[in-house]
Amino acid sequence: GLQKTGGKLKVKKKTEEEKKLINAQNQAMLDVFLSVWNKRGPYSESSGEYLGPECKTIFCHHLISKSSRPELRYEEDNIMLLTWNEHSRVEAGYPDQKVIERTNQAKIRFNV
């Protein structure tokens, strides 16, 4: 996190333990993304548009945000494959109808 010291913001260094935990969490999320990609890719689940030959994190949208429900970050049913533009629109607050439908389904499934 950030710490204020003498009027300047200073970034607190992460410990090796913190770095290992973050790397493990990131790897676990990449494994989930790849599993979703192998089952449902390489097409947008909204428009059907071809996403390309390889899975990229930008294509993987968490229907229920990681910040609001961290325990759902690794749930395949909480991931929707989208194009970069579709994902950007969702993040900006303009999801299309299919994203809204899938989000509502996820809320029901996960009791949110």
C-alpha positions as CSV (number, residue, x, y, z in Angstrom):
1,G,0.0,0.0,0.0
2,L,0.9,3.7,0.0
3,Q,2.2,5.4,3.0
4,K,2.5,9.2,3.5
5,T,5.9,10.3,4.7
6,G,6.9,13.9,5.0
7,G,4.4,15.1,2.4
8,K,5.5,12.5,-0.1
9,L,3.8,9.2,-1.0
10,K,6.0,6.2,-0.6
11,V,5.2,2.7,-1.9
12,K,5.6,0.1,0.8
13,K,7.7,-2.8,-0.5
14,K,6.0,-6.2,-0.5
15,T,7.5,-9.0,1.4
16,E,8.6,-12.2,-0.3
17,E,5.6,-14.0,1.2
18,E,3.2,-11.3,-0.2
19,K,4.8,-11.6,-3.6
20,K,4.6,-15.4,-3.5
21,L,0.9,-15.3,-2.6
22,I,0.1,-12.7,-5.3
23,N,1.9,-14.9,-7.9
24,A,0.0,-18.0,-6.8
25,Q,-3.3,-16.2,-7.0
26,N,-2.5,-14.8,-10.4
27,Q,-1.4,-18.2,-11.7
28,A,-4.7,-19.8,-10.3
29,M,-6.7,-17.1,-12.1
30,L,-4.8,-17.7,-15.4
31,D,-5.5,-21.4,-15.0
32,V,-9.3,-20.7,-14.7
33,F,-9.1,-18.4,-17.7
34,L,-7.4,-21.0,-19.8
35,S,-9.9,-23.7,-18.7
36,V,-12.8,-21.4,-19.7
37,W,-11.0,-20.6,-23.0
38,N,-10.5,-24.3,-23.8
39,K,-14.2,-25.1,-23.1
40,R,-15.9,-22.0,-24.7
41,G,-13.3,-20.0,-26.7
42,P,-12.1,-18.6,-29.0
43,Y,-15.2,-16.6,-29.6
44,S,-17.0,-13.8,-27.7
45,E,-19.9,-15.1,-25.7
46,S,-21.7,-11.9,-26.5
47,S,-21.2,-11.2,-30.2
48,G,-19.7,-14.4,-31.4
49,E,-16.7,-12.5,-32.7
50,Y,-13.4,-14.5,-33.1
51,L,-11.0,-13.5,-30.4
52,G,-7.8,-14.8,-31.9
53,P,-5.6,-17.9,-31.5
54,E,-4.7,-17.5,-27.9
55,C,-6.3,-16.7,-24.6
56,K,-5.6,-13.2,-23.2
57,T,-6.7,-11.9,-19.8
58,I,-8.5,-9.0,-21.4
59,F,-11.0,-11.4,-23.0
60,C,-12.0,-12.8,-19.6
61,H,-14.7,-10.7,-17.8
62,H,-15.8,-11.4,-14.2
63,L,-19.5,-11.1,-14.2
64,I,-19.5,-10.5,-10.5
65,S,-16.5,-8.3,-9.7
66,K,-13.5,-9.7,-7.8
67,S,-13.6,-6.7,-5.4
68,S,-17.3,-7.3,-4.4
69,R,-17.0,-11.1,-4.1
70,P,-13.3,-12.2,-4.0
71,E,-14.4,-15.8,-3.4
72,L,-15.9,-16.0,-6.9
73,R,-12.7,-15.0,-8.7
74,Y,-11.9,-18.6,-9.6
75,E,-15.4,-19.7,-10.5
76,E,-15.7,-20.6,-14.2
77,D,-19.4,-19.7,-14.2
78,N,-18.4,-16.2,-13.2
79,I,-16.3,-15.7,-16.3
80,M,-17.6,-14.5,-19.7
81,L,-15.4,-14.3,-22.8
82,L,-15.6,-10.9,-24.5
83,T,-13.7,-9.0,-27.1
84,W,-11.4,-6.2,-25.9
85,N,-14.0,-3.6,-27.0
86,E,-16.9,-5.4,-25.3
87,H,-14.9,-5.8,-22.1
88,S,-13.9,-2.1,-22.2
89,R,-17.6,-1.0,-22.6
90,V,-18.6,-3.2,-19.6
91,E,-15.8,-1.7,-17.5
92,A,-17.0,1.8,-18.5
93,G,-20.5,0.9,-17.3
94,Y,-22.1,0.1,-20.7
95,P,-22.7,-3.7,-20.8
96,D,-24.7,-5.1,-23.7
97,Q,-27.8,-7.1,-23.3
98,K,-26.1,-10.5,-23.3
99,V,-23.6,-9.4,-20.6
100,I,-26.5,-8.1,-18.5
101,E,-28.4,-11.4,-18.9
102,R,-25.3,-13.5,-17.9
103,T,-24.6,-11.2,-15.0
104,N,-28.2,-11.6,-13.7
105,Q,-27.8,-15.4,-14.1
106,A,-24.6,-15.4,-12.2
107,K,-26.2,-13.3,-9.4
108,I,-28.9,-15.9,-9.1
109,R,-26.5,-18.9,-9.3
110,F,-24.2,-17.3,-6.6
111,N,-26.9,-15.8,-4.4
112,V,-25.6,-12.2,-4.9
